[in-house]
Amino acid sequence: MLEPIKEESLVFVSDGDEAIGSVRRVAPNERPELVIYIENAGDFVVPIEAVDDVHSGKVILNCERIDRRLRQAIDHARDAEDPRFVARSSDDDR
């Protein structure tokens, strides 16, 4: 059985990947859907059927069950990251 989905849970496309967004609202207007925020793209309405798993405060989406616009947003969720910051962060971990 899936854990309940909570607002502010992180959203992933697969377990172990980096988060691509977070849950804004659960079942708005009592519909079986979520509103999720995708980095660099904004809010998207996602049907509950597109959720593959929920555990440890994570919501894992099934990309085969989401629409094309959301898939494109997910593909570009990290585009605005500064590669110099990411490189420096990994160097600091050594």
NORNORZI-V51282 format. One record per residue. N is the residue number from 1. RES is the residue in three letters. D_LAST is the distance of its C-alpha to the last C-alpha in Angstrom with 1 decimal. Layout:
# NORNORZI-V51282
n->N res->RES d_last->D_LAST
n->N res->RES d_last->D_LAST
This chain:
# NORNORZI-V51282
n->1 res->MET d_last->39.2
n->2 res->LEU d_last->36.8
n->3 res->GLU d_last->35.5
n->4 res->PRO d_last->37.1
n->5 res->ILE d_last->35.4
n->6 res->LYS d_last->34.5
n->7 res->GLU d_last->34.2
n->8 res->GLU d_last->30.7
n->9 res->SER d_last->29.3
n->10 res->LEU d_last->26.6
n->11 res->VAL d_last->27.9
n->12 res->PHE d_last->26.4
n->13 res->VAL d_last->27.9
n->14 res->SER d_last->26.4
n->15 res->ASP d_last->24.6
n->16 res->GLY d_last->20.9
n->17 res->ASP d_last->20.9
n->18 res->GLU d_last->20.0
n->19 res->ALA d_last->22.8
n->20 res->ILE d_last->25.4
n->21 res->GLY d_last->27.4
n->22 res->SER d_last->29.1
n->23 res->VAL d_last->32.6
n->24 res->ARG d_last->35.0
n->25 res->ARG d_last->38.1
n->26 res->VAL d_last->39.4
n->27 res->ALA d_last->42.9
n->28 res->PRO d_last->44.1
n->29 res->ASN d_last->47.9
n->30 res->GLU d_last->47.8
n->31 res->ARG d_last->46.9
n->32 res->PRO d_last->44.7
n->33 res->GLU d_last->41.8
n->34 res->LEU d_last->38.7
n->35 res->VAL d_last->37.7
n->36 res->ILE d_last->34.1
n->37 res->TYR d_last->32.2
n->38 res->ILE d_last->30.2
n->39 res->GLU d_last->27.8
n->40 res->ASN d_last->29.5
n->41 res->ALA d_last->32.7
n->42 res->GLY d_last->34.2
n->43 res->ASP d_last->36.1
n->44 res->PHE d_last->37.4
n->45 res->VAL d_last->39.9
n->46 res->VAL d_last->38.8
n->47 res->PRO d_last->41.3
n->48 res->ILE d_last->40.4
n->49 res->GLU d_last->41.1
n->50 res->ALA d_last->38.0
n->51 res->VAL d_last->35.8
n->52 res->ASP d_last->34.6
n->53 res->ASP d_last->33.0
n->54 res->VAL d_last->32.1
n->55 res->HIS d_last->29.9
n->56 res->SER d_last->27.4
n->57 res->GLY d_last->28.1
n->58 res->LYS d_last->27.5
n->59 res->VAL d_last->30.2
n->60 res->ILE d_last->29.9
n->61 res->LEU d_last->32.3
n->62 res->ASN d_last->34.3
n->63 res->CYS d_last->34.2
n->64 res->GLU d_last->37.5
n->65 res->ARG d_last->39.2
n->66 res->ILE d_last->38.1
n->67 res->ASP d_last->39.9
n->68 res->ARG d_last->39.0
n->69 res->ARG d_last->38.2
n->70 res->LEU d_last->35.6
n->71 res->ARG d_last->34.0
n->72 res->GLN d_last->33.8
n->73 res->ALA d_last->32.3
n->74 res->ILE d_last->29.6
n->75 res->ASP d_last->28.9
n->76 res->HIS d_last->28.3
n->77 res->ALA d_last->26.6
n->78 res->ARG d_last->23.3
n->79 res->ASP d_last->25.2
n->80 res->ALA d_last->24.9
n->81 res->GLU d_last->21.1
n->82 res->ASP d_last->19.8
n->83 res->PRO d_last->17.5
n->84 res->ARG d_last->16.2
n->85 res->PHE d_last->15.0
n->86 res->VAL d_last->13.5
n->87 res->ALA d_last->11.6
n->88 res->ARG d_last->10.4
n->89 res->SER d_last->9.4
n->90 res->SER d_last->7.2
n->91 res->ASP d_last->5.7
n->92 res->ASP d_last->5.5
n->93 res->ASP d_last->3.8
n->94 res->ARG d_last->0.0
